[in-house]
Amino acid sequence: MIHAYRIHWHAGWQKSMVIIAFFCVAAVKMEAQAFKLPDYDSCKQQKDTCAPPKLTVIDHLERFALRGNLLSKLLRSVMVFENKHPPKDTTKVSEQKYIGSNQKYIRQIQIIVLGPFGYSVTDQYGHRINGLERLGDNVHYNSRNWVVADKLLFKAGQKIDPLKIAESERLIRQSPYIVDARISLRPIPNSTDSMDVWVIAQDVFNLGASLSGDPSKPNGNLEVTDNNFLGLGQKMDNSIWFDRQYSQHFKYSGSYSVPQIAKTYISSEVHYNTVNYDRTIGFSFNRPFYSSTTKWAGGLDVEFIHQAYNVALPDSNSYAGMHDYNTKDFWLGYAFNINETSPLKKSQIVVSGRVYSINYDYQSVFPDDLNHNFQNDLLCLAGIGFDHREYYKDHYIFAFGKTEDIPLGYLFSFNTGPDRSQFYSRWYTGAKVSYGWNNSSLGYMYLSVESGGFIHQNNIEQGVINTELFYFTNLLPVGPWQWRQYLMNRFTLGYNRRPGELISINGQYGLSKFNAPNLTGTQRWVNNYEADLFTTFNPFGFRIVLVFYLDDALIGDHNKTVLQSRLYEGYGIAVRFKNEHFTFNTLELGFHYFPEGVYVGGNAYNFSSSAGSNFQFQDFSFTEPYTAGFK
């Protein structure tokens, strides 16, 4: 393919020829040093594949102009490149656009990281930005090229694998410090067996801060976040609270996380928080089944906790105090690919094991009546599963315009193992089936059924059944705006749960923005409907979405089933604001009405200022063995 360029000179630059001459020399030298050559040890010895690429001066200028330094920005201010590369990608199937090149080899890999403002992965040369965005670009550290390179599942010299390229693009895009990413294959003139790979990623602005408080109390909260510290892809999160009404005036919560250690796909985190004399410190390492190409996965999580307790006993007495305990959680899994060829290339059989323990310090200080509440426990689980997963790309689902990866496929999993404590031994058994599909005319649907419980003396303890149906329509035009509808149905049935193990219909578990602390039970049926109207308003880069809610829920217990309970309803309207180039959450201002709220000690009206939708995608990757949730 021939790349055609035109260079326009911005008006008002009388001495631009001198500047550009200087840049040409500097850019050629810098790009020649930064150019990535193939791995000759693993490269096929064809002449076309391994020959060093021949680049023109314009090629070097283009690459230099896309960098984030001051000279590159000045170059872009006097030159505008028009690059006639392949047209904008509109293919929804992630790897489809790479399939025609799967018999060729990768000659070299070029990585370009764009700043958070004024660019997009489909317009790398940018557009005019305002003063605030310019300030943001100046204080932002772009992600280092090697941080992005560590996400790649391929390297120079290898044969092109469409699945690995598509998965690499998705993994880069899902990084918390990246707003979007594109990987493209570029033909090489006079070469028939090799191509160049261009990886273009755009950063999210890395810094975030919030300050709130009430001077009359007084109290306050300061939170500072850096989700891409010095461009290393690492995150620091610190929060400090001050409140005079508590005996401990200051509270602190902080964490430092590394999303990926080198090219291992192992993430790590250390965290510490202290609230009202409660203290928690912990660390973790985790390597998930991040792709259908992954063989090994595992994790380790260790927590040390100093915490207050207050336990009510059947005789109306209660005990309160402080206690110390620690938890350790370790798991390991291995995946077998069924077939390395299509269509089962994305299917795996997975086996895994997990050990979880909780141990209390100074257990002898507890009264005898509390022993069952604070007993050491060891849970060992083995899991086996079969999963098939793939992804397609779309926009305006949960995000406000950036590319989103929607999971498709199915998962069958079975978990079982012994639970041994100081006072009893029992056996856990649980299973889950889930399926997700997309229809070009109807939209997307996800279905799941899950059940689990402990068997003790031929009885089922802490049993639960969970079902979920999630559906959203295609994006529909409404004049210049766009409209999408969402529907979720959830059912939870608890069986022989322990005293105090109750569920509610508050907030994300039931009616949006509803809160009735005393309305609890062991059975729940919830329907959530949401309609989002994506407007064309874009003040200061913030996209605006109008949201309409319609929720209903039933809650019951062993004395009264959900079908015998009162129907609780919720209605709402809200406005959401989001700039995808910043790290902070979606902001929402809304009004909600709950007709039955006053009858159950809850709120009848709610003026909310909070984060956005409670909906989220459920992936089909096999995780560590677990016990079915009841919450």
C-alpha positions in Angstrom: 0.0 0.0 0.0 1.3 3.5 -0.9 1.1 6.1 1.8 0.4 9.5 0.4 1.2 12.7 2.4 0.5 16.3 2.1 2.2 18.9 4.3 0.4 22.1 5.1 2.1 25.1 6.7 0.0 26.9 9.3 -0.4 30.6 8.4 1.6 33.1 10.4 4.8 31.1 10.5 7.3 33.1 8.5 10.4 31.1 9.6 8.9 27.6 9.4 11.3 26.4 6.8 14.2 26.9 9.1 12.4 25.2 12.0 11.4 22.2 9.9 14.9 21.7 8.5 16.2 21.5 12.1 13.4 19.0 13.0 14.1 16.8 10.0 17.7 16.2 11.1 16.7 15.7 14.8 13.8 13.5 14.0 15.7 11.2 11.7 18.4 10.7 14.2 16.1 10.1 17.1 13.8 7.8 15.3 16.7 5.8 13.9 17.9 5.1 17.4 14.4 4.3 18.7 13.5 2.0 15.8 12.7 -1.6 16.9 14.4 -4.3 14.9 13.0 -7.9 14.8 14.1 -10.7 17.0 16.5 -12.5 14.6 16.7 -15.6 16.8 13.0 -16.4 16.3 12.7 -14.8 12.9 12.3 -16.8 9.7 15.3 -16.2 7.5 13.4 -14.8 4.5 15.0 -11.7 3.1 11.8 -9.7 3.1 10.9 -10.6 6.7 14.2 -9.8 8.4 15.5 -6.9 6.2 15.8 -3.7 8.1 13.0 -1.4 7.2 13.7 1.5 4.8 12.0 4.7 6.0 11.7 8.0 4.3 12.3 11.3 5.9 8.5 11.8 6.0 8.1 8.5 7.8 10.6 9.6 10.5 8.9 13.0 10.8 5.5 11.4 11.2 6.7 9.2 14.0 8.6 12.0 15.7 5.5 14.3 15.5 3.4 11.7 17.4 5.7 11.8 20.4 4.8 13.7 23.6 7.9 15.9 24.0 8.1 19.6 23.5 9.8 19.4 20.1 7.2 17.1 18.8 4.4 19.4 19.9 6.1 22.3 18.2 6.5 20.3 15.0 2.7 19.6 15.1 2.0 23.3 15.5 3.7 24.1 12.2 2.9 21.0 10.2 -0.2 19.0 9.5 0.2 15.5 8.1 -2.6 13.9 6.0 -2.1 10.2 6.2 -4.1 8.1 3.8 -3.8 4.9 5.7 -6.6 2.2 5.6 -10.1 3.6 6.4 -11.4 3.7 10.0 -12.1 0.3 11.4 -15.8 -0.5 11.7 -15.4 -4.2 12.2 -17.1 -5.4 15.4 -15.5 -8.9 15.5 -12.1 -8.3 17.2 -9.8 -10.4 15.1 -11.7 -10.3 11.8 -9.6 -7.5 10.2 -6.4 -9.4 10.7 -7.4 -12.8 9.3 -6.2 -12.0 5.7 -2.6 -11.5 6.9 -2.2 -14.7 9.0 0.3 -16.2 6.7 2.8 -13.3 6.9 5.4 -12.4 9.5 5.9 -9.4 11.7 8.9 -7.4 10.6 8.9 -4.8 13.3 6.6 -3.3 16.0 6.1 0.4 16.3 4.5 1.7 19.6 3.0 5.2 19.8 1.5 6.5 23.1 -0.7 9.6 22.7 -1.4 12.2 25.4 -4.8 12.4 27.0 -6.1 15.5 25.2 -6.5 16.7 21.6 -6.0 13.2 20.1 -7.7 10.0 19.5 -6.5 6.6 18.2 -8.3 7.3 14.9 -6.9 10.9 14.7 -3.3 10.8 16.0 -2.4 14.3 14.8 -4.9 15.9 17.1 -7.1 19.0 17.0 -7.1 22.4 18.8 -7.4 22.1 22.6 -8.3 24.6 25.3 -6.1 26.0 28.0 -7.2 23.5 30.6 -6.5 20.5 28.3 -3.1 22.0 27.4 -2.2 22.3 31.1 -3.3 18.7 31.6 -1.0 17.6 28.7 1.9 19.4 30.2 1.7 17.9 33.7 0.9 14.4 32.4 3.5 11.7 32.0 2.8 9.5 29.0 2.9 5.8 29.5 6.3 4.4 28.7 6.5 2.4 25.5 7.7 -0.7 27.3 4.6 -0.6 29.6 2.4 -0.9 26.5 4.8 -3.5 24.9 4.5 -5.7 28.0 0.8 -6.2 27.1 1.6 -7.7 23.7 1.1 -11.4 23.2 3.3 -11.4 20.1 6.8 -10.2 19.1 8.8 -9.3 16.0 9.8 -12.2 13.8 6.7 -14.3 14.6 4.0 -15.3 12.2 0.9 -13.1 12.5 -1.7 -14.6 14.7 -5.0 -12.7 14.4 -6.3 -13.8 17.8 -3.2 -12.8 19.7 -3.2 -9.4 18.0 -6.9 -8.8 18.8 -6.4 -10.0 22.4 -3.4 -7.7 22.8 -5.5 -4.7 21.6 -8.2 -5.6 24.1 -5.7 -6.0 27.0 -4.1 -2.6 26.3 -7.5 -1.0 26.1 -8.6 -2.5 29.4 -5.7 -1.1 31.2 -6.9 1.6 33.7 -4.4 4.1 32.4 -5.5 3.8 28.7 -8.6 5.3 27.2 -8.4 3.5 23.9 -6.0 1.5 21.7 -5.7 0.3 18.1 -3.4 -2.2 16.5 -3.0 -2.1 12.7 -1.0 -4.1 10.2 0.8 -2.0 7.6 2.1 -3.5 4.3 5.7 -3.0 3.4 6.6 -1.9 -0.2 8.1 -4.7 -2.3 7.5 -7.3 0.4 5.2 -10.2 0.0 5.7 -12.2 3.3 5.9 -9.6 6.1 4.2 -6.6 7.6 4.8 -3.9 10.2 2.6 -3.7 13.3 1.7 -0.3 14.6 0.3 -0.1 18.2 -1.3 3.2 19.0 -2.6 3.8 22.6 -4.0 6.9 24.2 -3.5 7.7 27.8 -6.1 8.7 30.4 -5.1 11.8 32.4 -3.4 10.2 35.3 -4.1 12.6 38.2 -7.3 12.9 40.2 -8.3 14.6 43.4 -11.4 15.4 45.4 -12.1 17.5 48.5 -15.3 17.7 50.6 -16.3 18.6 54.1 -18.6 20.5 56.4 -16.9 23.4 58.3 -19.7 23.5 60.9 -18.9 20.0 62.2 -16.0 20.2 61.4 -15.1 17.3 59.1 -13.5 16.8 55.7 -12.2 14.3 53.2 -9.2 14.6 50.8 -8.5 12.0 48.1 -5.6 12.0 45.8 -5.1 9.4 43.0 -2.4 8.8 40.4 -3.3 5.9 38.2 -0.2 6.1 36.0 2.7 7.1 38.3 5.5 8.6 36.2 4.1 6.8 33.1 4.9 3.4 34.7 1.3 2.1 34.7 1.3 1.9 38.5 -1.4 3.4 40.7 -1.3 5.2 44.0 -4.5 6.0 45.9 -4.6 8.0 49.2 -7.6 9.2 51.2 -7.6 11.1 54.5 -10.7 11.9 56.6 -11.0 14.3 59.5 -14.0 14.2 61.8 -14.2 15.6 65.4 -17.2 13.5 66.4 -15.1 10.3 66.5 -12.5 9.6 69.1 -10.0 8.9 66.3 -10.1 12.2 64.5 -8.0 11.2 61.5 -8.7 8.2 59.2 -6.5 7.0 56.4 -6.8 4.6 53.5 -4.0 4.0 50.9 -2.9 1.5 48.3 -0.2 1.1 45.7 -0.7 -1.3 42.9 1.3 -2.6 39.9 -1.2 -3.8 37.2 1.5 -5.9 35.6 5.0 -7.0 36.6 7.2 -7.1 33.4 5.6 -9.4 30.8 4.2 -11.9 33.4 0.7 -10.5 33.6 1.0 -10.8 37.4 -0.5 -7.8 39.2 0.4 -6.9 42.8 -1.0 -4.5 45.4 -0.2 -3.4 49.0 -2.8 -1.5 51.0 -3.4 -0.1 54.5 -6.3 1.6 56.2 -7.2 2.7 59.6 -10.8 3.8 60.6 -12.0 4.3 64.2 -9.1 2.2 65.5 -9.8 -0.6 63.0 -6.7 -1.4 61.0 -6.2 -3.5 57.9 -3.0 -4.2 56.1 -2.6 -6.6 53.2 -0.9 -7.5 50.0 -1.8 -9.6 47.0 -0.4 -11.1 43.7 -2.7 -12.2 41.0 -2.5 -13.7 37.5 -5.9 -14.3 35.9 -6.8 -16.2 32.8 -6.5 -13.0 31.0 -6.9 -14.5 27.5 -8.0 -17.7 25.9 -4.4 -18.2 25.1 -3.4 -18.3 28.8 -2.2 -21.6 30.3 -1.4 -20.8 33.9 -3.2 -18.6 36.4 -3.1 -18.1 40.2 -3.1 -15.7 43.1 -2.1 -15.0 46.7 -3.9 -12.6 49.0 -2.9 -12.0 52.7 -4.7 -9.7 55.1 -4.0 -8.8 58.8 -7.0 -7.2 60.5 -7.5 -5.5 63.9 -11.3 -4.9 64.2 -14.1 -4.2 66.6 -16.8 -6.7 67.2 -20.3 -6.5 68.6 -22.3 -9.7 68.7 -25.9 -10.1 69.9 -26.8 -13.4 71.5 -30.2 -15.1 71.8 -30.5 -14.3 75.5 -30.5 -10.6 74.6 -27.0 -10.1 75.9 -24.3 -8.8 73.6 -20.5 -8.7 73.7 -18.3 -6.1 72.2 -14.5 -5.7 72.0 -11.6 -5.7 69.7 -10.0 -8.8 68.1 -7.2 -9.6 65.7 -7.3 -12.2 62.9 -5.6 -12.9 59.5 -6.8 -14.4 56.3 -4.7 -16.2 53.6 -6.0 -17.1 50.2 -4.0 -19.0 47.6 -5.2 -20.5 44.3 -3.6 -22.1 41.2 -5.2 -23.1 37.8 -4.2 -24.6 34.5 -6.0 -24.4 31.2 -6.0 -27.0 28.4 -6.9 -25.7 24.9 -9.3 -28.1 23.2 -8.0 -27.4 19.7 -5.6 -24.9 18.3 -7.7 -24.4 15.2 -11.0 -22.6 14.8 -13.7 -22.6 16.0 -12.5 -24.3 19.3 -9.3 -22.2 19.5 -11.0 -19.9 22.0 -12.3 -22.8 24.2 -10.6 -24.2 27.2 -11.0 -26.9 29.9 -9.7 -25.5 33.2 -8.8 -27.2 36.5 -7.8 -25.3 39.6 -7.5 -25.5 43.3 -7.8 -23.0 46.2 -7.0 -22.9 49.9 -8.5 -20.2 52.1 -7.9 -19.9 55.8 -9.0 -17.6 58.6 -7.1 -17.6 62.0 -8.0 -15.6 65.1 -5.3 -14.5 67.6 -5.8 -14.8 71.3 -8.9 -16.9 70.8 -9.0 -17.9 74.5 -10.1 -14.3 75.5 -13.6 -14.8 73.9 -16.5 -15.9 76.1 -17.6 -19.5 75.4 -20.9 -18.2 73.9 -18.8 -16.5 71.1 -16.6 -19.4 70.1 -18.8 -20.2 67.1 -18.6 -16.6 65.9 -14.8 -16.5 66.0 -13.6 -20.0 65.0 -10.5 -20.8 62.8 -11.5 -22.2 59.5 -9.9 -23.9 56.5 -11.7 -24.1 53.2 -10.2 -26.2 50.4 -11.8 -26.1 46.9 -11.2 -27.9 43.6 -12.7 -26.5 40.5 -13.2 -27.7 36.9 -14.7 -25.6 34.1 -15.3 -25.3 30.4 -15.3 -21.9 28.8 -15.5 -20.3 25.4 -15.0 -16.6 25.1 -14.6 -14.0 22.4 -15.3 -10.3 22.2 -16.8 -7.8 19.8 -16.3 -4.0 19.8 -19.0 -1.3 20.2 -19.6 2.1 21.6 -21.9 4.0 24.0 -22.9 1.0 26.2 -21.4 1.9 29.6 -18.8 4.3 28.4 -19.4 7.6 26.6 -17.8 7.0 23.2 -14.6 5.1 23.7 -14.3 1.5 22.4 -15.8 -1.1 24.6 -15.1 -4.9 24.5 -18.3 -6.9 24.9 -17.8 -10.5 26.0 -19.5 -13.4 24.2 -19.4 -17.1 24.9 -20.4 -19.6 27.6 -19.1 -21.0 30.9 -19.7 -24.2 32.8 -18.0 -24.5 36.2 -18.2 -26.9 39.1 -16.6 -26.3 42.5 -16.3 -28.6 45.5 -14.3 -29.3 48.6 -14.1 -29.6 52.4 -14.6 -26.9 54.9 -13.0 -27.7 58.3 -13.4 -25.5 61.4 -12.9 -26.0 65.1 -16.4 -27.2 65.7 -17.5 -29.0 62.6 -16.6 -30.4 59.2 -18.7 -30.0 56.1 -18.5 -30.2 52.3 -19.2 -27.5 49.7 -20.7 -28.1 46.3 -21.6 -25.5 43.7 -22.1 -25.0 40.0 -22.7 -22.2 37.5 -23.8 -22.0 33.9 -23.7 -18.7 31.9 -24.2 -17.8 28.3 -23.9 -14.5 26.3 -24.7 -13.8 22.7 -25.3 -10.8 20.4 -27.8 -10.5 17.5 -27.3 -7.7 15.0 -31.0 -6.9 15.0 -32.0 -7.6 18.6 -29.0 -6.6 20.7 -27.1 -8.3 23.5 -28.2 -10.9 26.1 -26.5 -12.5 29.1 -28.0 -15.4 31.1 -26.7 -17.2 34.2 -27.8 -19.7 36.8 -25.8 -20.5 39.9 -26.3 -22.7 42.9 -24.2 -23.8 45.9 -24.2 -24.8 49.5 -22.5 -26.7 52.3 -23.6 -30.3 53.2 -23.5 -31.0 56.9 -25.0 -34.1 58.5 -27.1 -34.7 55.4 -28.5 -31.1 55.5 -27.8 -28.2 53.3 -26.4 -25.1 55.1 -25.9 -21.6 53.7 -27.5 -22.6 50.4 -28.2 -20.1 47.6 -29.6 -20.0 44.1 -28.8 -17.0 41.9 -30.2 -16.3 38.4 -29.5 -13.3 36.2 -30.8 -12.0 32.8 -29.2 -8.9 31.3 -30.2 -7.4 28.0 -29.5 -4.2 26.1 -30.7 -3.0 22.7 -28.7 -1.8 19.8 -28.0 2.0 19.6 -31.0 3.7 18.1 -31.0 7.1 16.5 -33.3 9.9 17.9 -32.7 12.8 15.6 -29.0 13.8 16.2 -29.0 11.9 19.6 -28.8 8.2 20.3 -30.8 6.0 22.6 -30.1 2.6 24.2 -32.3 0.6 26.6 -31.2 -1.9 29.4 -33.1 -4.6 31.2 -31.9 -6.7 34.1 -33.8 -9.4 36.0 -32.2 -11.0 39.1 -33.4 -13.7 41.5 -31.8 -14.8 44.8 -33.0 -17.6 47.1 -31.2 -18.3 50.3 -31.8 -21.6 52.1 -31.0 -22.4 55.7 -28.8 -19.3 56.1 -27.2 -18.4 59.4 -28.7 -15.8 61.7 -27.9 -12.4 60.5 -27.2 -13.5 56.9 -29.7 -11.3 55.1 -30.1 -9.5 51.8 -31.8 -6.2 50.9 -33.2 -4.3 47.9 -31.1 -1.3 48.5 -29.1 0.5 45.8 -27.1 -1.8 43.5 -28.8 -4.9 44.8 -32.4 -3.7 44.1 -33.9 -0.3 43.5 -31.4 2.3 42.3 -30.6 4.9 45.1 -33.1 3.3 47.5 -32.2 2.8 51.2 -34.4 1.0 53.8 -32.0 -0.5 56.3 -34.6 -2.6 58.1 -36.2 -4.1 54.9 -34.3 -7.4 54.7 -34.9 -11.1 53.9 -33.5 -14.2 52.4 -35.3 -14.1 49.0 -35.3 -11.4 46.4 -36.6 -10.7 42.9 -35.6 -7.5 41.2 -36.3 -6.0 37.8 -34.3 -2.9 36.6 -35.0 -0.9 33.5 -32.9 1.9 32.3 -33.0 4.1 29.1 -29.9 6.2 28.3 -30.2 9.1 25.8 -26.7 10.1 24.6 -26.9 13.8 23.6 -24.6 15.8 21.4 -23.7 18.2 24.2 -20.0 18.2 24.9 -19.1 21.1 27.3 -15.4 21.2 28.1 -15.1 17.6 26.8 -17.7 16.2 29.1 -20.4 14.1 27.3 -23.9 14.4 28.7 -26.4 11.5 29.0 -30.0 11.7 30.1 -31.1 8.6 32.1 -34.5 7.2 32.9 -35.1 4.6 35.6 -37.9 2.2 36.3 -37.3 -0.5 39.0 -39.4 -2.9 41.0 -38.5 -5.5 43.6 -40.0 -8.2 45.9 -38.3 -9.4 49.1 -39.3 -12.3 51.3 -38.1 -14.8 53.9 -38.9 -18.3 55.1 -42.2 -17.1 56.6 -43.3 -15.2 53.5 -42.1 -15.9 49.9 -41.3 -13.1 47.4 -44.7 -13.8 45.7 -46.5 -13.0 48.9 -44.6 -9.8 49.6 -45.3 -6.2 48.8 -44.1 -4.8 45.4 -41.6 -2.0 45.8 -41.2 0.4 43.0 -38.7 3.1 42.0 -38.8 5.8 39.4 -36.0 8.2 38.5 -34.5 10.6 36.1 -30.9 11.7 36.0 -28.1 13.4 34.1 -24.7 11.8 33.8 -21.4 13.6 33.0 -18.3 11.9 31.9 -15.0 12.9 30.2 -13.3 9.6 29.3 -9.9 11.3 29.3 -10.0 11.7 33.1 -9.6 9.0 35.8 -12.6 10.0 38.0 -15.9 8.1 37.8 -19.0 9.1 35.9 -20.9 11.8 37.8 -24.7 11.6 38.1 -27.2 14.1 39.4 -30.7 12.6 39.7 -34.1 12.6 41.3 -35.7 9.3 42.4 -39.2 8.5 43.8 -40.2 5.4 45.8 -43.9 5.2 46.5 -43.6 2.5 49.2 -40.5 3.9 50.9 -42.2 5.6 53.8 -44.0 2.4 54.8 -40.8 0.5 55.5 -38.6 3.1 57.1 -36.9 4.0 53.8 -36.7 7.1 51.7 -39.6 8.2 49.5 -37.5 10.8 47.6 -33.8 10.9 46.8 -31.8 13.7 45.2 -28.6 11.8 44.3 -25.1 12.9 43.4 -23.1 9.7 42.8 -21.5 7.4 40.3 -23.3 6.1 37.3 -24.9 2.8 36.2 -24.9 -0.4 38.3 -24.8 -2.5 35.2 -21.6 -4.2 34.1 -20.4 -7.0 31.8 -19.9 -10.5 33.1 -16.9 -12.2 31.5 -16.7 -15.9 30.7 -13.2 -16.5 32.0 -12.7 -19.2 34.6 -11.7 -17.8 37.9 -10.5 -19.3 41.2 -12.9 -21.8 42.8 -15.4 -20.0 45.0 -18.6 -20.3 47.0 -21.7 -18.9 45.5 -22.4 -15.3 46.7 -25.4 -14.3 48.9 -25.5 -10.5 49.0 
